[in-house]
């Protein structure tokens, strides 16, 4: 996580291998984009802001 990122306490995130994920399951992205404009349920959506945190991949 970058030192300049601020936690958005209103956005919970369970994706531990994202660069914006904090250890207390919050998101530090300045903004988020949720994709799939044709979604009919939350399972059909995804966070288009996701960026892989290479250093977290091996620790999951």
mmCIF file of the N, C-alpha and C atoms, coordinates in Angstrom:
data_MODEL
# 
_entry.id   MODEL 
# 
loop_
_atom_site.group_PDB 
_atom_site.id 
_atom_site.type_symbol 
_atom_site.label_atom_id 
_atom_site.label_alt_id 
_atom_site.label_comp_id 
_atom_site.label_asym_id 
_atom_site.label_entity_id 
_atom_site.label_seq_id 
_atom_site.pdbx_PDB_ins_code 
_atom_site.Cartn_x 
_atom_site.Cartn_y 
_atom_site.Cartn_z 
_atom_site.occupancy 
_atom_site.B_iso_or_equiv 
_atom_site.pdbx_formal_charge 
_atom_site.auth_seq_id 
_atom_site.auth_comp_id 
_atom_site.auth_asym_id 
_atom_site.auth_atom_id 
_atom_site.pdbx_PDB_model_num 
ATOM 1   N N  . UNK A 1 1  ? 0.840   -1.174  0.000   1.00 0.00 ? 1  UNK A N  1 
ATOM 2   C CA . UNK A 1 1  ? 0.000   0.000   0.000   1.00 0.00 ? 1  UNK A CA 1 
ATOM 3   C C  . UNK A 1 1  ? 0.885   1.237   0.000   1.00 0.00 ? 1  UNK A C  1 
ATOM 4   N N  . UNK A 1 2  ? 0.555   2.184   -0.799  1.00 0.00 ? 2  UNK A N  1 
ATOM 5   C CA . UNK A 1 2  ? 1.301   3.432   -0.886  1.00 0.00 ? 2  UNK A CA 1 
ATOM 6   C C  . UNK A 1 2  ? 1.095   4.273   0.364   1.00 0.00 ? 2  UNK A C  1 
ATOM 7   N N  . UNK A 1 3  ? 2.102   5.024   0.764   1.00 0.00 ? 3  UNK A N  1 
ATOM 8   C CA . UNK A 1 3  ? 2.018   5.861   1.958   1.00 0.00 ? 3  UNK A CA 1 
ATOM 9   C C  . UNK A 1 3  ? 1.004   6.981   1.811   1.00 0.00 ? 3  UNK A C  1 
ATOM 10  N N  . UNK A 1 4  ? 0.696   7.398   0.596   1.00 0.00 ? 4  UNK A N  1 
ATOM 11  C CA . UNK A 1 4  ? -0.233  8.493   0.364   1.00 0.00 ? 4  UNK A CA 1 
ATOM 12  C C  . UNK A 1 4  ? -1.686  8.049   0.306   1.00 0.00 ? 4  UNK A C  1 
ATOM 13  N N  . UNK A 1 5  ? -1.958  6.757   0.340   1.00 0.00 ? 5  UNK A N  1 
ATOM 14  C CA . UNK A 1 5  ? -3.327  6.271   0.249   1.00 0.00 ? 5  UNK A CA 1 
ATOM 15  C C  . UNK A 1 5  ? -4.049  6.446   1.579   1.00 0.00 ? 5  UNK A C  1 
ATOM 16  N N  . UNK A 1 6  ? -5.296  6.862   1.494   1.00 0.00 ? 6  UNK A N  1 
ATOM 17  C CA . UNK A 1 6  ? -6.125  6.992   2.684   1.00 0.00 ? 6  UNK A CA 1 
ATOM 18  C C  . UNK A 1 6  ? -7.194  5.922   2.627   1.00 0.00 ? 6  UNK A C  1 
ATOM 19  N N  . UNK A 1 7  ? -7.426  5.302   3.752   1.00 0.00 ? 7  UNK A N  1 
ATOM 20  C CA . UNK A 1 7  ? -8.431  4.262   3.839   1.00 0.00 ? 7  UNK A CA 1 
ATOM 21  C C  . UNK A 1 7  ? -9.820  4.866   3.699   1.00 0.00 ? 7  UNK A C  1 
ATOM 22  N N  . UNK A 1 8  ? -10.662 4.248   2.893   1.00 0.00 ? 8  UNK A N  1 
ATOM 23  C CA . UNK A 1 8  ? -12.053 4.628   2.786   1.00 0.00 ? 8  UNK A CA 1 
ATOM 24  C C  . UNK A 1 8  ? -12.830 3.665   3.669   1.00 0.00 ? 8  UNK A C  1 
ATOM 25  N N  . UNK A 1 9  ? -13.213 4.102   4.846   1.00 0.00 ? 9  UNK A N  1 
ATOM 26  C CA . UNK A 1 9  ? -13.842 3.209   5.813   1.00 0.00 ? 9  UNK A CA 1 
ATOM 27  C C  . UNK A 1 9  ? -15.239 2.761   5.389   1.00 0.00 ? 9  UNK A C  1 
ATOM 28  N N  . UNK A 1 10 ? -15.770 3.338   4.317   1.00 0.00 ? 10 UNK A N  1 
ATOM 29  C CA . UNK A 1 10 ? -17.090 2.944   3.840   1.00 0.00 ? 10 UNK A CA 1 
ATOM 30  C C  . UNK A 1 10 ? -17.046 1.819   2.821   1.00 0.00 ? 10 UNK A C  1 
ATOM 31  N N  . UNK A 1 11 ? -15.846 1.446   2.376   1.00 0.00 ? 11 UNK A N  1 
ATOM 32  C CA . UNK A 1 11 ? -15.724 0.392   1.375   1.00 0.00 ? 11 UNK A CA 1 
ATOM 33  C C  . UNK A 1 11 ? -14.982 -0.790  1.989   1.00 0.00 ? 11 UNK A C  1 
ATOM 34  N N  . UNK A 1 12 ? -15.687 -1.895  2.139   1.00 0.00 ? 12 UNK A N  1 
ATOM 35  C CA . UNK A 1 12 ? -15.077 -3.116  2.660   1.00 0.00 ? 12 UNK A CA 1 
ATOM 36  C C  . UNK A 1 12 ? -14.563 -3.938  1.489   1.00 0.00 ? 12 UNK A C  1 
ATOM 37  N N  . UNK A 1 13 ? -13.427 -4.580  1.685   1.00 0.00 ? 13 UNK A N  1 
ATOM 38  C CA . UNK A 1 13 ? -12.809 -5.353  0.617   1.00 0.00 ? 13 UNK A CA 1 
ATOM 39  C C  . UNK A 1 13 ? -12.229 -6.646  1.177   1.00 0.00 ? 13 UNK A C  1 
ATOM 40  N N  . UNK A 1 14 ? -12.608 -7.763  0.599   1.00 0.00 ? 14 UNK A N  1 
ATOM 41  C CA . UNK A 1 14 ? -12.091 -9.067  1.022   1.00 0.00 ? 14 UNK A CA 1 
ATOM 42  C C  . UNK A 1 14 ? -10.992 -9.585  0.107   1.00 0.00 ? 14 UNK A C  1 
ATOM 43  N N  . UNK A 1 15 ? -10.629 -8.828  -0.916  1.00 0.00 ? 15 UNK A N  1 
ATOM 44  C CA . UNK A 1 15 ? -9.650  -9.285  -1.909  1.00 0.00 ? 15 UNK A CA 1 
ATOM 45  C C  . UNK A 1 15 ? -8.241  -8.985  -1.408  1.00 0.00 ? 15 UNK A C  1 
ATOM 46  N N  . UNK A 1 16 ? -7.649  -9.952  -0.740  1.00 0.00 ? 16 UNK A N  1 
ATOM 47  C CA . UNK A 1 16 ? -6.377  -9.749  -0.048  1.00 0.00 ? 16 UNK A CA 1 
ATOM 48  C C  . UNK A 1 16 ? -5.187  -9.551  -0.978  1.00 0.00 ? 16 UNK A C  1 
ATOM 49  N N  . UNK A 1 17 ? -5.306  -9.892  -2.248  1.00 0.00 ? 17 UNK A N  1 
ATOM 50  C CA . UNK A 1 17 ? -4.172  -9.738  -3.161  1.00 0.00 ? 17 UNK A CA 1 
ATOM 51  C C  . UNK A 1 17 ? -4.288  -8.489  -4.038  1.00 0.00 ? 17 UNK A C  1 
ATOM 52  N N  . UNK A 1 18 ? -5.093  -7.515  -3.606  1.00 0.00 ? 18 UNK A N  1 
ATOM 53  C CA . UNK A 1 18 ? -5.221  -6.240  -4.317  1.00 0.00 ? 18 UNK A CA 1 
ATOM 54  C C  . UNK A 1 18 ? -4.330  -5.202  -3.634  1.00 0.00 ? 18 UNK A C  1 
ATOM 55  N N  . UNK A 1 19 ? -3.692  -4.338  -4.412  1.00 0.00 ? 19 UNK A N  1 
ATOM 56  C CA . UNK A 1 19 ? -2.806  -3.324  -3.843  1.00 0.00 ? 19 UNK A CA 1 
ATOM 57  C C  . UNK A 1 19 ? -3.553  -2.332  -2.948  1.00 0.00 ? 19 UNK A C  1 
ATOM 58  N N  . UNK A 1 20 ? -4.855  -2.205  -3.099  1.00 0.00 ? 20 UNK A N  1 
ATOM 59  C CA . UNK A 1 20 ? -5.636  -1.252  -2.316  1.00 0.00 ? 20 UNK A CA 1 
ATOM 60  C C  . UNK A 1 20 ? -6.215  -1.856  -1.035  1.00 0.00 ? 20 UNK A C  1 
ATOM 61  N N  . UNK A 1 21 ? -6.029  -3.131  -0.818  1.00 0.00 ? 21 UNK A N  1 
ATOM 62  C CA . UNK A 1 21 ? -6.569  -3.845  0.353   1.00 0.00 ? 21 UNK A CA 1 
ATOM 63  C C  . UNK A 1 21 ? -5.737  -3.560  1.600   1.00 0.00 ? 21 UNK A C  1 
ATOM 64  N N  . UNK A 1 22 ? -6.401  -3.318  2.732   1.00 0.00 ? 22 UNK A N  1 
ATOM 65  C CA . UNK A 1 22 ? -5.695  -3.154  4.003   1.00 0.00 ? 22 UNK A CA 1 
ATOM 66  C C  . UNK A 1 22 ? -5.890  -4.402  4.857   1.00 0.00 ? 22 UNK A C  1 
ATOM 67  N N  . UNK A 1 23 ? -5.090  -4.544  5.881   1.00 0.00 ? 23 UNK A N  1 
ATOM 68  C CA . UNK A 1 23 ? -5.179  -5.723  6.739   1.00 0.00 ? 23 UNK A CA 1 
ATOM 69  C C  . UNK A 1 23 ? -6.509  -5.804  7.492   1.00 0.00 ? 23 UNK A C  1 
ATOM 70  N N  . UNK A 1 24 ? -7.207  -4.677  7.624   1.00 0.00 ? 24 UNK A N  1 
ATOM 71  C CA . UNK A 1 24 ? -8.520  -4.710  8.273   1.00 0.00 ? 24 UNK A CA 1 
ATOM 72  C C  . UNK A 1 24 ? -9.665  -4.682  7.249   1.00 0.00 ? 24 UNK A C  1 
ATOM 73  N N  . UNK A 1 25 ? -9.373  -5.158  6.041   1.00 0.00 ? 25 UNK A N  1 
ATOM 74  C CA . UNK A 1 25 ? -10.366 -5.347  4.969   1.00 0.00 ? 25 UNK A CA 1 
ATOM 75  C C  . UNK A 1 25 ? -11.049 -4.058  4.516   1.00 0.00 ? 25 UNK A C  1 
ATOM 76  N N  . UNK A 1 26 ? -10.275 -3.009  4.329   1.00 0.00 ? 26 UNK A N  1 
ATOM 77  C CA . UNK A 1 26 ? -10.773 -1.748  3.792   1.00 0.00 ? 26 UNK A CA 1 
ATOM 78  C C  . UNK A 1 26 ? -10.097 -1.486  2.452   1.00 0.00 ? 26 UNK A C  1 
ATOM 79  N N  . UNK A 1 27 ? -10.605 -0.507  1.718   1.00 0.00 ? 27 UNK A N  1 
ATOM 80  C CA . UNK A 1 27 ? -10.069 -0.149  0.408   1.00 0.00 ? 27 UNK A CA 1 
ATOM 81  C C  . UNK A 1 27 ? -9.417  1.226   0.481   1.00 0.00 ? 27 UNK A C  1 
ATOM 82  N N  . UNK A 1 28 ? -8.230  1.367   -0.119  1.00 0.00 ? 28 UNK A N  1 
ATOM 83  C CA . UNK A 1 28 ? -7.522  2.648   -0.095  1.00 0.00 ? 28 UNK A CA 1 
ATOM 84  C C  . UNK A 1 28 ? -7.514  3.344   -1.459  1.00 0.00 ? 28 UNK A C  1 
ATOM 85  N N  . UNK A 1 29 ? -8.231  2.808   -2.438  1.00 0.00 ? 29 UNK A N  1 
ATOM 86  C CA . UNK A 1 29 ? -8.286  3.440   -3.758  1.00 0.00 ? 29 UNK A CA 1 
ATOM 87  C C  . UNK A 1 29 ? -8.976  4.801   -3.655  1.00 0.00 ? 29 UNK A C  1 
ATOM 88  N N  . UNK A 1 30 ? -8.512  5.771   -4.443  1.00 0.00 ? 30 UNK A N  1 
ATOM 89  C CA . UNK A 1 30 ? -9.140  7.095   -4.459  1.00 0.00 ? 30 UNK A CA 1 
ATOM 90  C C  . UNK A 1 30 ? -10.593 7.007   -4.910  1.00 0.00 ? 30 UNK A C  1 
ATOM 91  N N  . UNK A 1 31 ? -10.863 6.100   -5.817  1.00 0.00 ? 31 UNK A N  1 
ATOM 92  C CA . UNK A 1 31 ? -12.223 5.850   -6.295  1.00 0.00 ? 31 UNK A CA 1 
ATOM 93  C C  . UNK A 1 31 ? -12.263 4.411   -6.773  1.00 0.00 ? 31 UNK A C  1 
ATOM 94  N N  . UNK A 1 32 ? -13.450 3.878   -6.908  1.00 0.00 ? 32 UNK A N  1 
ATOM 95  C CA . UNK A 1 32 ? -13.576 2.515   -7.425  1.00 0.00 ? 32 UNK A CA 1 
ATOM 96  C C  . UNK A 1 32 ? -14.527 2.510   -8.605  1.00 0.00 ? 32 UNK A C  1 
ATOM 97  N N  . UNK A 1 33 ? -14.335 1.524   -9.471  1.00 0.00 ? 33 UNK A N  1 
ATOM 98  C CA . UNK A 1 33 ? -15.230 1.326   -10.600 1.00 0.00 ? 33 UNK A CA 1 
ATOM 99  C C  . UNK A 1 33 ? -15.715 -0.112  -10.547 1.00 0.00 ? 33 UNK A C  1 
ATOM 100 N N  . UNK A 1 34 ? -17.016 -0.273  -10.510 1.00 0.00 ? 34 UNK A N  1 
ATOM 101 C CA . UNK A 1 34 ? -17.625 -1.595  -10.520 1.00 0.00 ? 34 UNK A CA 1 
ATOM 102 C C  . UNK A 1 34 ? -18.097 -1.850  -11.943 1.00 0.00 ? 34 UNK A C  1 
ATOM 103 N N  . UNK A 1 35 ? -17.686 -2.979  -12.500 1.00 0.00 ? 35 UNK A N  1 
ATOM 104 C CA . UNK A 1 35 ? -17.994 -3.241  -13.907 1.00 0.00 ? 35 UNK A CA 1 
ATOM 105 C C  . UNK A 1 35 ? -19.039 -4.339  -14.099 1.00 0.00 ? 35 UNK A C  1 
ATOM 106 N N  . UNK A 1 36 ? -19.537 -4.414  -15.286 1.00 0.00 ? 36 UNK A N  1 
ATOM 107 C CA . UNK A 1 36 ? -20.541 -5.301  -15.857 1.00 0.00 ? 36 UNK A CA 1 
ATOM 108 C C  . UNK A 1 36 ? -21.899 -4.611  -15.819 1.00 0.00 ? 36 UNK A C  1 
ATOM 109 N N  . UNK A 1 37 ? -22.110 -3.744  -16.789 1.00 0.00 ? 37 UNK A N  1 
ATOM 110 C CA . UNK A 1 37 ? -23.334 -2.942  -16.850 1.00 0.00 ? 37 UNK A CA 1 
ATOM 111 C C  . UNK A 1 37 ? -24.594 -3.777  -17.035 1.00 0.00 ? 37 UNK A C  1 
ATOM 112 N N  . UNK A 1 38 ? -24.458 -5.036  -17.401 1.00 0.00 ? 38 UNK A N  1 
ATOM 113 C CA . UNK A 1 38 ? -25.625 -5.907  -17.587 1.00 0.00 ? 38 UNK A CA 1 
ATOM 114 C C  . UNK A 1 38 ? -25.873 -6.823  -16.393 1.00 0.00 ? 38 UNK A C  1 
ATOM 115 N N  . UNK A 1 39 ? -25.226 -6.565  -15.275 1.00 0.00 ? 39 UNK A N  1 
ATOM 116 C CA . UNK A 1 39 ? -25.358 -7.423  -14.093 1.00 0.00 ? 39 UNK A CA 1 
ATOM 117 C C  . UNK A 1 39 ? -26.781 -7.411  -13.544 1.00 0.00 ? 39 UNK A C  1 
ATOM 118 N N  . UNK A 1 40 ? -27.206 -8.564  -13.072 1.00 0.00 ? 40 UNK A N  1 
ATOM 119 C CA . UNK A 1 40 ? -28.513 -8.694  -12.422 1.00 0.00 ? 40 UNK A CA 1 
ATOM 120 C C  . UNK A 1 40 ? -28.371 -9.075  -10.954 1.00 0.00 ? 40 UNK A C  1 
ATOM 121 N N  . UNK A 1 41 ? -27.152 -9.366  -10.541 1.00 0.00 ? 41 UNK A N  1 
ATOM 122 C CA . UNK A 1 41 ? -26.887 -9.697  -9.144  1.00 0.00 ? 41 UNK A CA 1 
ATOM 123 C C  . UNK A 1 41 ? -25.465 -9.269  -8.793  1.00 0.00 ? 41 UNK A C  1 
ATOM 124 N N  . UNK A 1 42 ? -25.170 -9.174  -7.508  1.00 0.00 ? 42 UNK A N  1 
ATOM 125 C CA . UNK A 1 42 ? -23.827 -8.751  -7.095  1.00 0.00 ? 42 UNK A CA 1 
ATOM 126 C C  . UNK A 1 42 ? -22.766 -9.751  -7.552  1.00 0.00 ? 42 UNK A C  1 
ATOM 127 N N  . UNK A 1 43 ? -23.126 -11.015 -7.693  1.00 0.00 ? 43 UNK A N  1 
ATOM 128 C CA . UNK A 1 43 ? -22.175 -12.037 -8.142  1.00 0.00 ? 43 UNK A CA 1 
ATOM 129 C C  . UNK A 1 43 ? -21.713 -11.801 -9.583  1.00 0.00 ? 43 UNK A C  1 
ATOM 130 N N  . UNK A 1 44 ? -22.470 -11.023 -10.336 1.00 0.00 ? 44 UNK A N  1 
ATOM 131 C CA . UNK A 1 44 ? -22.126 -10.743 -11.724 1.00 0.00 ? 44 UNK A CA 1 
ATOM 132 C C  . UNK A 1 44 ? -21.333 -9.447  -11.887 1.00 0.00 ? 44 UNK A C  1 
ATOM 133 N N  . UNK A 1 45 ? -20.998 -8.798  -10.795 1.00 0.00 ? 45 UNK A N  1 
ATOM 134 C CA . UNK A 1 45 ? -20.213 -7.566  -10.852 1.00 0.00 ? 45 UNK A CA 1 
ATOM 135 C C  . UNK A 1 45 ? -18.767 -7.846  -10.467 1.00 0.00 ? 45 UNK A C  1 
ATOM 136 N N  . UNK A 1 46 ? -17.888 -6.906  -10.792 1.00 0.00 ? 46 UNK A N  1 
ATOM 137 C CA . UNK A 1 46 ? -16.494 -7.035  -10.377 1.00 0.00 ? 46 UNK A CA 1 
ATOM 138 C C  . UNK A 1 46 ? -15.895 -5.646  -10.192 1.00 0.00 ? 46 UNK A C  1 
ATOM 139 N N  . UNK A 1 47 ? -14.859 -5.581  -9.402  1.00 0.00 ? 47 UNK A N  1 
ATOM 140 C CA . UNK A 1 47 ? -14.176 -4.313  -9.156  1.00 0.00 ? 47 UNK A CA 1 
ATOM 141 C C  . UNK A 1 47 ? -13.145 -4.105  -10.261 1.00 0.00 ? 47 UNK A C  1 
ATOM 142 N N  . UNK A 1 48 ? -13.415 -3.162  -11.126 1.00 0.00 ? 48 UNK A N  1 
ATOM 143 C CA . UNK A 1 48 ? -12.499 -2.876  -12.228 1.00 0.00 ? 48 UNK A CA 1 
ATOM 144 C C  . UNK A 1 48 ? -11.284 -2.086  -11.758 1.00 0.00 ? 48 UNK A C  1 
ATOM 145 N N  . UNK A 1 49 ? -11.281 -1.648  -10.514 1.00 0.00 ? 49 UNK A N  1 
ATOM 146 C CA . UNK A 1 49 ? -10.162 -0.906  -9.932  1.00 0.00 ? 49 UNK A CA 1 
ATOM 147 C C  . UNK A 1 49 ? -9.069  -1.851  -9.434  1.00 0.00 ? 49 UNK A C  1 
ATOM 148 N N  . UNK A 1 50 ? -9.380  -3.123  -9.292  1.00 0.00 ? 50 UNK A N  1 
ATOM 149 C CA . UNK A 1 50 ? -8.440  -4.126  -8.777  1.00 0.00 ? 50 UNK A CA 1 
ATOM 150 C C  . UNK A 1 50 ? -7.087  -4.062  -9.488  1.00 0.00 ? 50 UNK A C  1 
ATOM 151 N N  . UNK A 1 51 ? -6.036  -4.064  -8.685  1.00 0.00 ? 51 UNK A N  1 
ATOM 152 C CA . UNK A 1 51 ? -4.660  -4.194  -9.194  1.00 0.00 ? 51 UNK A CA 1 
ATOM 153 C C  . UNK A 1 51 ? -3.965  -5.246  -8.344  1.00 0.00 ? 51 UNK A C  1 
ATOM 154 N N  . UNK A 1 52 ? -3.359  -6.201  -9.011  1.00 0.00 ? 52 UNK A N  1 
ATOM 155 C CA . UNK A 1 52 ? -2.697  -7.303  -8.313  1.00 0.00 ? 52 UNK A CA 1 
ATOM 156 C C  . UNK A 1 52 ? -1.518  -6.803  -7.489  1.00 0.00 ? 52 UNK A C  1 
ATOM 157 N N  . UNK A 1 53 ? -1.478  -7.213  -6.237  1.00 0.00 ? 53 UNK A N  1 
ATOM 158 C CA . UNK A 1 53 ? -0.356  -6.934  -5.352  1.00 0.00 ? 53 UNK A CA 1 
ATOM 159 C C  . UNK A 1 53 ? 0.550   -8.162  -5.400  1.00 0.00 ? 53 UNK A C  1 
ATOM 160 N N  . UNK A 1 54 ? 1.578   -8.083  -6.211  1.00 0.00 ? 54 UNK A N  1 
ATOM 161 C CA . UNK A 1 54 ? 2.478   -9.229  -6.421  1.00 0.00 ? 54 UNK A CA 1 
ATOM 162 C C  . UNK A 1 54 ? 3.062   -9.769  -5.115  1.00 0.00 ? 54 UNK A C  1 
ATOM 163 N N  . UNK A 1 55 ? 3.347   -8.898  -4.165  1.00 0.00 ? 55 UNK A N  1 
ATOM 164 C CA . UNK A 1 55 ? 3.949   -9.349  -2.908  1.00 0.00 ? 55 UNK A CA 1 
ATOM 165 C C  . UNK A 1 55 ? 2.951   -10.082 -2.012  1.00 0.00 ? 55 UNK A C  1 
ATOM 166 N N  . UNK A 1 56 ? 1.660   -9.903  -2.237  1.00 0.00 ? 56 UNK A N  1 
ATOM 167 C CA . UNK A 1 56 ? 0.644   -10.557 -1.426  1.00 0.00 ? 56 UNK A CA 1 
ATOM 168 C C  . UNK A 1 56 ? 0.242   -11.917 -1.975  1.00 0.00 ? 56 UNK A C  1 
ATOM 169 N N  . UNK A 1 57 ? 0.541   -12.192 -3.223  1.00 0.00 ? 57 UNK A N  1 
ATOM 170 C CA . UNK A 1 57 ? 0.091   -13.422 -3.870  1.00 0.00 ? 57 UNK A CA 1 
ATOM 171 C C  . UNK A 1 57 ? 0.588   -14.656 -3.133  1.00 0.00 ? 57 UNK A C  1 
ATOM 172 N N  . UNK A 1 58 ? 1.810   -14.701 -2.738  1.00 0.00 ? 58 UNK A N  1 
ATOM 173 C CA . UNK A 1 58 ? 2.370   -15.881 -2.070  1.00 0.00 ? 58 UNK A CA 1 
ATOM 174 C C  . UNK A 1 58 ? 1.943   -16.032 -0.631  1.00 0.00 ? 58 UNK A C  1 
ATOM 175 N N  . UNK A 1 59 ? 1.382   -14.988 -0.019  1.00 0.00 ? 59 UNK A N  1 
ATOM 176 C CA . UNK A 1 59 ? 1.028   -15.048 1.396   1.00 0.00 ? 59 UNK A CA 1 
ATOM 177 C C  . UNK A 1 59 ? -0.442  -15.316 1.635   1.00 0.00 ? 59 UNK A C  1 
ATOM 178 N N  . UNK A 1 60 ? -1.199  -15.586 0.576   1.00 0.00 ? 60 UNK A N  1 
ATOM 179 C CA . UNK A 1 60 ? -2.647  -15.807 0.735   1.00 0.00 ? 60 UNK A CA 1 
ATOM 180 C C  . UNK A 1 60 ? -2.929  -17.246 1.067   1.00 0.00 ? 60 UNK A C  1 
# 
